[in-house]
Every structure is written in structure tokens, then in C-alpha cells.
Amino acid sequence: MKRLLLGGNIVTETEVVREGYLIINREKIEEIGYGQPSNPSNIEEAVELDKGDYIFPGFIDIHIHGASGADTMDATPKALETMAETLPKEGTTSFLATTITDEEDRISEALKNASEFKKTDSIGAEMLGVHLEGPFINKKHAGAQPLSCIGPASVDQFKKWQETAEGLIRVVTLAPEEDQDHQLIQYLNDTGVIPSIGHSHATYEEVNLAEENGLKHATHLYNAMRPMHHREPGVVGAVFLSEDLMAEIIFDGIHVAQEMVELAYKNLGSDRLILITDSMRGKCLQNGTYDLGGQDVHLKDGEARLEDGTLAGSVLKMNEVVKNMSQLKGVSPLDLMKMASWNAAKSLGVDDRKGSIAAGKDADLVIMDEDFNIKQTYCRGTAY
């Protein structure tokens, strides 16, 4: 089907095209321009947007455990299908199914399920791969990761899991101080997998050494990591002073104070921040108790916590985090596009087809009103 989206504000890689048009031809973006197309041939459907509407590239969530009662660790096709069908409602068109620290065989089951799901993935948001969060982390910053299954970094163990996943693991969250001689970080980097520091008590010097050996990302900046101190910059300080490390951030007003998000934005800018939800199965559900890695998580009024009060993921939606970022001083639509889509696509090496609005790319699009409410999402040209 050939569709014409007419009007609104189209956020491309370099500018905001106001009162323009966009043509979708089956699964791809065919054309973008100002005003109206000069030769709109074979248009089967025309959608006229309101003047204040925005068309963004579909959001890419590289850190999401679950939604609508489903979780990656359920290791069932239905769970990933539920996530894929739910995410377009918040403007997300691509995601990394994220695991949690667990027994070896439980992680293997989740990875096997993901690899099987990928072979038939055609509905809703596209699963681009897997984010392996743990178990190669530091117990001092376990957060909601089960302590009993945390262990030191192992190249052999990762190789087994990557084989099970048929190469789908794209990001690994680890603590570099638990990775002897940076063997795993080096192996990940050499094989095109993103090593990301998280749940770590690394010092500033240890982070720098890890970066020299291939560290690329920081997982949920500020959360579950050695904080910045005036005599020891820690993980946070090392990320700020780095010139290259990308950093995920959860901006829900619960995980990180707005002032600290502003501090991160001023230090890293829109080129190095990646907006994530880190959401768990309770997203889109009512207050109640839900499972995360075999632990009870109590969801109440938007906060997901373990029995002891530890934050256990979020119930944040991507359009909400984009709206929150839009309210910071100096953040433009182009900045939001980078943080919600483009940076993730570039990091994952899928920017040839995703992450921005350009002719020839996948028709992954989200239409929002001025308040960032979702009006329509297109996943590879299919409307949701």
C-alpha cells in the first residue's frame, strides 16, 4: 500500500520539515518534501495531519524487560509477541529484549526463545536482538538483579549464550572490575557486541582502562553504579569525562532527579544520550505484584519496587520519556530524535534502515500531537 502523510512537522536527520509530506511505499519511506508532492501517483490512502503534529522516526528502546504482563525471561513466543504488539502504542518500533541475572539454563531458555521468535518476527515493533543484563556484574550494585546468580565475567559462558541466541545478543551489561584483564570486553568488542558498564563499583581509572579495551556504553546512567565523588569520580564521572561513551538514561522522575538529567544532558549532549524505559511486565497494568527474575515486584502509582524498596525497573513509556526530555531547556525536536532513535540505531549498526526519517529507510514512524500523545505508529509501513 502507498500512503501519503500530509502536513505536520517531519523531524528528519537534519531539519524539521514544516507543513511537508511523506510518502510510504509498502515497508519503506519513499519520499519526503515540502508542501505537497508534485506527482502523487498511485496513492491509496492520504492522511492529513494537524498543524501541531509531529512525525518522528519510530523510537528504539534498547533496554526493556517487559510490558503488558509479559517478560523476556518468560521464554515463550507469546511473551515477545505481546511486547512487540504493545510497544507501538507508545511509539516504539524497535527494541532489544532484555534479560536479567538468573540461572544459566533460564537465561539459555530466554535466548533460545528470542532466536526462534526472530525467525518469524513480523508483527508490531521489530525485535532487533537481545540485551544481556548480567550476570557479569558486581553484587555491591545488584539493584533488582538476583544476588545468588551473579558471577564473574566469562568469555566461554558468553560464547555458549551467543551460540544459543544465534548471534542475537547485541548489548551486554557488565561490571568491568569483574572482567579479568578485560577479556570479555575485548571479545565483545571484537565480535561486534556492545560492552556496557552497569551494576558496577568500578573506579574512574578502572572505567578508563575498560574504555581503552573496548567499553562503549553505560547502562542506565546513575542507577546501580559507583556515583561521582569529589575524590573519586567513579563510573558517573568517568562517563562525563569520556569523549565517546554512550549512556542510557531513565527519565521518569523516579529513577533520576530532573536536575541530574539536566547535568547529564549538559555534559553528554544529545549525541551521547540514549533514552530507555527499562520497563518490566507491569507496564500497562494496574497496581499489583508482578514477577521479575523470580522476585516479587510491587507496582504502586507508577513505581516498581522490590519488598525492600529497591527500584525494579519502571513502567515508563517511550513517548513519556521523550516528553520529559522535551521540557529541559534547549532540547530541540532534532535532539529528541537523536536520543530516542538515531543514537540507538547507530550504536547497533542498523542506521542504514532505522533511526531516522530518510528515503529508502524502513517506514518506522510515530505521529504525535504537541503534548507527545501517540496518534499513529507505523512499523515497517503497517499502521498501529
Residue pairs with C-beta under 8 A, 6 or more apart in sequence:
1 24
1 26
1 44
1 45
1 381
2 23
2 24
2 25
2 26
2 30
2 42
2 43
2 44
2 45
3 23
3 24
3 43
3 44
3 45
3 46
3 47
3 381
4 21
4 22
4 23
4 24
4 37
4 40
4 43
4 45
4 46
4 47
5 21
5 22
5 23
5 24
5 47
5 49
5 55
5 365
5 367
6 21
6 36
6 46
6 47
6 48
6 49
7 19
7 20
7 21
7 48
7 49
7 50
7 51
7 53
8 19
8 20
8 49
8 50
8 51
8 52
8 53
8 54
8 55
8 367
9 16
9 17
9 18
9 19
9 20
9 52
9 53
9 54
9 55
9 333
10 16
10 17
10 20
10 22
10 32
10 54
10 55
10 357
11 54
11 55
11 56
11 57
11 333
11 334
11 336
11 337
11 357
12 32
12 356
12 357
12 358
13 337
13 342
13 356
13 357
13 358
14 334
15 334
16 333
16 334
17 32
17 33
17 34
19 34
19 35
19 51
20 32
20 33
20 34
20 35
21 31
21 32
21 33
21 34
21 35
21 36
21 37
22 29
22 31
22 32
22 55
22 357
22 365
23 29
23 30
23 31
23 32
23 37
23 40
23 43
24 30
24 363
24 365
24 378
24 381
25 363
25 381
26 363
26 381
27 362
27 363
27 380
27 381
27 382
28 360
28 361
28 362
28 363
28 381
29 357
29 358
29 359
29 360
29 361
29 362
29 363
29 365
30 359
31 37
31 359
32 357
32 358
32 359
47 376
49 55
49 367
50 369
52 369
52 370
53 367
53 368
53 369
53 370
53 375
54 333
54 367
54 368
54 369
54 370
55 357
55 365
55 366
55 367
56 91
56 322
56 333
56 336
56 337
56 340
56 341
56 357
56 365
56 366
56 368
57 93
57 337
57 341
57 342
57 354
57 355
57 356
57 357
57 364
57 365
57 366
58 88
58 91
58 92
58 93
58 94
58 125
58 341
58 354
58 364
58 365
58 366
58 377
58 378
58 379
59 90
59 91
59 92
59 93
59 94
59 275
59 318
59 319
59 322
59 340
59 341
59 366
60 92
60 93
60 94
60 95
60 128
60 340
60 341
60 344
60 345
60 348
60 354
60 355
61 87
61 92
61 94
61 95
61 96
61 276
61 277
61 318
61 344
62 95
62 96
62 131
62 170
62 171
62 248
62 274
62 276
62 344
62 347
62 348
63 96
63 98
63 131
63 133
63 171
63 219
63 220
63 248
63 276
63 277
63 278
64 83
64 87
64 92
64 95
64 96
64 97
64 98
64 276
64 277
64 278
64 279
65 71
65 72
65 73
65 98
65 99
65 100
65 278
65 279
65 280
65 281
65 292
65 313
66 72
66 74
66 79
66 83
66 279
66 280
66 281
66 283
67 82
67 83
67 86
67 87
67 279
67 281
67 283
67 284
68 82
68 83
68 86
68 281
68 283
68 284
68 285
69 82
69 281
69 285
69 290
70 78
70 79
70 80
70 82
70 83
70 86
70 281
71 79
71 280
71 281
71 291
71 292
72 79
72 80
72 83
72 97
72 98
72 99
72 100
72 110
72 114
72 130
73 99
73 100
73 102
73 106
73 107
73 110
73 293
74 110
75 106
75 109
75 110
75 112
75 113
76 113
77 113
77 116
77 117
77 120
79 113
80 97
80 113
80 114
80 117
80 127
81 117
81 123
81 124
83 95
83 97
83 125
83 127
84 95
84 121
84 123
84 124
84 125
84 126
84 127
85 123
85 124
85 125
86 124
86 283
86 284
87 93
87 95
87 124
87 125
87 318
88 124
88 125
88 377
88 379
88 384
89 284
89 317
89 374
89 377
89 384
90 317
90 318
90 319
90 320
90 374
91 318
91 319
91 322
91 366
91 368
91 374
91 377
92 125
92 318
92 377
93 125
93 126
93 354
93 362
93 364
93 365
93 366
93 377
93 378
93 379
93 380
94 125
94 126
94 127
94 128
94 344
94 345
94 350
94 354
94 364
95 125
95 126
95 127
95 128
96 127
96 128
96 129
96 130
96 131
96 170
96 171
96 348
97 110
97 114
97 127
97 129
97 130
97 131
98 130
98 131
98 132
98 133
98 278
99 107
99 110
99 111
99 130
99 131
99 132
99 133
99 134
100 133
100 134
100 144
100 145
100 146
100 292
100 293
101 133
101 134
101 135
101 137
101 142
101 145
101 146
101 149
101 150
101 293
102 110
102 134
102 135
102 146
102 149
102 293
102 294
103 149
104 157
107 132
107 135
107 161
108 160
108 161
108 164
110 130
111 130
111 161
111 164
111 165
111 168
111 169
112 164
112 165
114 127
114 129
114 130
114 165
114 168
115 164
115 165
115 166
115 168
117 127
118 127
118 129
118 166
118 168
121 127
124 379
124 384
125 379
126 364
126 379
126 380
128 170
128 348
128 350
128 354
129 168
129 169
129 170
129 171
129 348
130 165
130 168
130 169
130 170
130 171
131 169
131 170
131 171
131 172
131 173
132 158
132 161
132 169
132 171
132 172
132 173
133 145
133 173
133 198
133 199
133 219
134 145
134 149
134 150
134 173
134 174
134 199
135 145
135 149
135 150
135 151
136 151
136 152
136 153
136 154
136 158
136 172
136 174
136 175
136 178
136 179
136 184
137 145
137 150
137 173
137 174
137 175
137 178
137 198
137 199
137 200
138 150
138 175
138 177
138 178
138 199
138 200
138 201
138 202
139 147
139 150
140 201
141 175
141 199
141 200
141 201
141 224
141 225
141 226
142 150
142 199
142 224
143 199
143 223
143 224
143 310
143 311
143 312
144 292
144 293
144 295
144 297
144 306
144 310
144 311
144 312
144 313
145 199
145 293
146 293
146 294
146 295
152 178
152 179
152 180
153 174
153 175
153 178
153 179
153 180
153 183
153 184
153 185
154 184
155 183
155 184
155 187
158 169
158 172
158 184
158 187
158 188
161 169
162 169
162 191
162 193
169 193
170 193
170 194
170 348
171 193
171 194
171 196
171 217
172 184
172 188
172 193
172 194
172 195
172 196
173 196
173 197
173 198
173 199
173 219
174 184
174 185
174 195
174 196
174 197
174 198
174 200
175 197
175 198
175 199
175 200
175 201
175 202
176 182
176 185
176 195
176 197
176 200
176 202
176 206
176 207
176 209
176 210
176 215
177 200
177 201
177 202
177 203
177 206
178 200
179 185
179 210
182 209
182 210
182 213
182 214
184 195
185 195
185 210
185 213
185 214
185 215
186 213
186 214
188 194
188 195
188 214
189 195
189 213
189 214
189 216
190 214
192 349
194 216
194 217
194 347
194 348
195 210
195 214
195 215
195 216
195 217
196 215
196 216
196 217
196 218
196 219
196 248
197 207
197 210
197 215
197 217
197 218
197 219
197 225
197 235
197 239
198 218
198 219
198 220
198 224
198 225
199 219
199 224
199 225
200 224
200 225
200 226
200 235
201 225
201 226
202 210
202 225
202 226
202 234
202 235
202 238
203 226
203 232
203 234
204 232
204 233
204 234
204 235
204 237
204 238
204 241
207 215
207 235
207 238
207 239
207 242
208 238
208 242
211 238
211 242
211 244
211 245
215 245
216 244
216 245
216 246
216 347
217 245
217 246
217 247
217 248
217 274
217 347
218 225
218 235
218 239
218 245
218 246
218 247
218 248
219 225
219 248
220 248
220 249
220 250
220 255
220 276
220 278
221 236
221 239
221 247
221 248
221 249
221 256
221 264
222 236
222 249
222 255
222 256
222 260
222 264
223 250
223 255
223 256
223 311
225 234
225 235
225 236
226 232
226 234
226 235
226 236
227 234
227 235
227 236
228 234
228 236
228 237
228 240
229 237
233 240
233 241
238 245
239 245
239 247
239 268
240 264
240 267
240 268
244 272
245 272
246 272
246 273
246 274
246 343
246 347
247 264
247 268
247 272
247 273
247 274
248 273
248 274
248 275
248 276
248 278
249 256
249 261
249 264
249 273
249 274
249 275
249 276
250 256
250 276
250 277
250 278
250 314
250 316
250 321
251 258
251 261
251 275
251 316
251 321
251 324
251 325
252 302
252 314
252 316
252 320
252 321
252 324
253 324
254 302
254 303
254 311
254 314
255 278
255 311
255 314
256 264
258 324
258 328
261 324
261 325
261 328
262 328
262 329
264 273
265 273
265 325
265 328
265 331
270 331
270 334
270 335
270 336
270 338
270 339
270 343
271 338
271 343
272 343
273 339
273 343
274 339
274 343
274 344
274 347
275 318
275 321
275 322
275 325
275 339
275 340
276 321
277 283
277 314
277 316
277 317
277 318
277 321
278 313
278 314
278 316
279 313
279 314
279 315
279 316
279 317
280 290
280 292
280 297
280 304
280 312
280 313
280 314
280 315
281 290
281 291
281 292
282 288
282 290
282 297
282 299
282 304
282 315
283 314
283 315
283 316
283 317
284 315
285 299
285 315
286 299
287 299
287 300
287 301
288 298
288 299
289 296
289 297
289 298
289 299
290 296
290 297
290 299
290 304
291 297
292 304
292 312
292 313
295 306
295 312
296 306
296 307
297 304
297 305
297 306
297 312
297 313
298 304
298 305
298 306
298 307
299 315
302 315
303 311
304 311
304 312
304 313
304 314
304 315
305 311
305 312
306 312
318 340
319 366
319 368
319 372
319 373
319 374
320 372
321 340
322 336
322 339
322 340
322 372
323 371
323 372
325 331
325 335
325 336
325 339
325 340
326 336
326 372
337 356
341 354
341 355
341 356
342 351
342 355
342 356
343 355
344 355
345 351
345 354
345 355
345 356
346 355
352 361
353 361
353 362
354 361
354 362
354 364
355 361
357 365
362 380
362 381
363 378
363 380
363 381
364 378
364 379
364 380
365 377
365 378
366 374
366 376
366 377
366 378
367 374
367 375
367 376
367 377
368 374
368 375
369 375
376 383
376 384
377 383
377 384
378 384
